[in-house]
Amino acid sequence: MQLELNFQVNHLVRALTAARQAISHPQELLGSVGESLLRVNRERHNAGLAPDGSKWKELSPMTLMEKRKGGPLNKTGRMLQSFNYQATGDILVLGFDGATESMRAAWHHSGTQPYTISPKKSKALKFGGMYRKRVNHPGLPSRRLVGLPVSDRQLIADVTHDYLTVILNRVR
C-alpha cells in the first residue's frame, strides 16, 4: 500500500508572488492598520485614557468654574477631531492635522512648564470670575495622546495576519 502526492508548484509560486506583491507595495495594508489604530486611539481619547490605559488628569477646579463641558481636551473638540492617519507608499503617519492642532497636541501630550498669559486684544483677562492684567498659569499636565502599547502592537499583528490571509485566499 502506498500514497502518492503530486506537489503543485504553480499554486505555491502564485501564492508567494501575491504575498511578495502585497508586501512590496504595503499602502493598502498600512491603510488597514491606520484605520484600526485610529479607531482604538479615538476610543481611548473619548474615554479620557492614555495609551497605557491610565486615566488623564482631571480638569482643575479653576477650569471647572468656567463651566467647561466635555472633560479634558474637549473644550471645542477640534484637536481630537483632527487626529488622523495617512498611508503613503511604505509609511504610515498617525497624528494631528494642521500646525495649530499638532502644536496643541504636543503641549497636552508632554505637558508644559508654568507660563504667563497676557491679553492680546483687551486690557484684561477674565478667568474664574476674576479680571487680571496677566495670569500665571501653572502649566498643562501631561495627558498622553499617542503611543504604541502592547495592545496596539498586537492589533497591528492581527490586522497584518488578516490582510495576508485574504491575499493568500484570493490565489485559490
C-alpha positions in Angstrom: 0.0 0.0 0.0 1.3 3.5 -0.8 0.1 7.1 -1.0 1.3 9.2 -3.9 1.3 13.0 -3.6 1.9 15.4 -6.5 3.1 18.7 -5.4 1.5 21.6 -7.3 4.4 24.1 -7.6 2.4 26.5 -9.7 0.0 27.2 -6.8 2.8 27.9 -4.4 4.5 30.2 -6.9 1.2 32.2 -7.4 0.7 32.4 -3.6 4.3 33.6 -3.0 4.0 36.1 -5.8 0.8 37.5 -4.4 2.3 37.8 -0.9 5.5 39.4 -2.3 3.4 41.9 -4.3 1.4 42.8 -1.2 4.5 43.2 1.0 6.4 45.3 -1.6 3.5 47.7 -2.0 2.2 48.0 1.6 0.0 51.1 1.2 -3.3 49.1 1.4 -2.1 47.1 4.4 -0.9 50.3 6.1 -4.3 51.9 5.4 -6.0 49.0 7.2 -3.5 49.3 10.1 -4.1 53.1 10.2 -7.9 52.7 10.3 -7.6 50.2 13.2 -5.1 52.4 15.2 -7.3 55.4 14.6 -10.3 53.6 15.9 -8.7 52.4 19.1 -7.0 55.7 19.8 -10.3 57.6 19.3 -11.9 55.2 21.7 -9.2 55.9 24.3 -9.5 59.7 23.7 -13.3 59.6 24.2 -12.8 57.6 27.4 -10.1 60.0 28.7 -7.4 57.4 28.7 -3.7 57.4 27.8 -2.3 54.7 25.5 -1.2 52.7 28.6 -4.8 52.7 29.9 -4.2 55.3 32.7 -6.8 58.0 33.2 -6.0 61.5 32.1 -5.6 64.1 34.9 -9.0 65.7 35.7 -9.7 69.4 34.9 -8.5 71.8 37.5 -11.1 73.5 39.8 -10.5 76.8 38.1 -11.3 75.3 34.7 -14.4 73.7 36.1 -15.5 77.1 37.5 -15.7 78.2 33.8 -18.4 75.5 33.4 -16.4 73.7 30.8 -18.2 70.7 29.3 -16.8 67.7 27.6 -14.0 66.8 30.0 -10.2 67.1 29.5 -9.0 68.1 25.9 -12.6 68.7 24.7 -13.2 72.4 25.0 -14.0 72.7 21.3 -13.3 69.2 20.2 -11.2 70.4 17.2 -7.9 69.0 18.4 -9.1 65.4 19.0 -11.2 65.6 15.8 -8.0 66.5 13.8 -6.5 63.1 14.9 -6.0 61.2 11.7 -3.7 58.9 9.7 -2.1 58.9 6.3 -0.7 55.9 4.5 1.6 56.8 1.6 3.8 54.2 0.0 5.5 52.3 2.8 4.9 54.9 5.5 2.1 55.3 8.0 1.7 58.5 9.9 -0.7 58.7 12.8 -1.1 62.2 14.3 -2.9 65.5 14.4 -3.7 67.6 11.2 -2.6 71.2 10.9 0.1 73.1 12.6 -2.1 74.6 15.3 -3.7 71.3 16.4 -0.4 69.5 16.1 1.2 72.0 18.4 -1.6 71.9 20.9 -1.5 68.1 20.9 2.2 68.2 21.7 1.6 70.6 24.6 -1.1 68.3 26.1 0.8 65.1 25.4 4.0 66.2 27.1 2.6 68.9 29.5 4.1 72.4 29.9 6.0 74.3 32.5 4.3 77.2 34.2 3.8 80.3 32.0 2.3 83.7 32.0 -0.8 84.6 29.9 -1.3 88.2 28.8 -4.2 89.7 26.9 -3.7 90.2 23.2 -6.8 92.3 22.3 -8.2 93.7 25.5 -6.8 95.3 28.7 -7.6 92.3 31.0 -8.3 88.6 31.0 -11.3 87.0 32.6 -10.9 83.6 34.1 -12.7 82.0 37.1 -14.9 85.1 37.6 -11.8 87.4 38.0 -10.3 90.0 35.8 -6.5 90.2 35.6 -3.9 92.0 33.5 -2.0 88.8 33.4 -2.3 85.3 34.7 0.4 83.0 35.9 -0.7 79.6 34.5 0.6 76.6 36.5 1.3 74.7 33.2 -0.6 71.9 31.5 -0.5 68.5 33.0 0.7 65.7 30.7 -2.2 63.8 29.1 -0.7 61.2 26.8 -2.4 61.1 23.5 -0.4 58.7 21.3 1.8 55.8 21.9 2.2 52.1 20.9 1.2 49.9 23.8 1.4 46.1 23.7 -2.3 46.0 22.8 -1.7 48.2 19.7 1.3 46.1 18.6 -1.0 43.0 18.9 -3.6 44.8 16.8 -1.1 45.6 14.1 0.0 41.9 14.1 -3.7 40.8 13.9 -4.5 43.2 11.0 -1.4 42.1 9.1 -2.2 38.5 9.6 -5.8 39.0 8.4 -4.6 41.1 5.4 -2.1 38.4 4.3 -4.7 35.7 4.8 -7.1 37.5 2.5 -4.3 37.9 -0.1 -3.4 34.2 0.0 -7.0 33.1 -0.1 -7.5 35.0 -3.3 -5.0 32.8 -5.0 -7.1 29.6 -4.6 
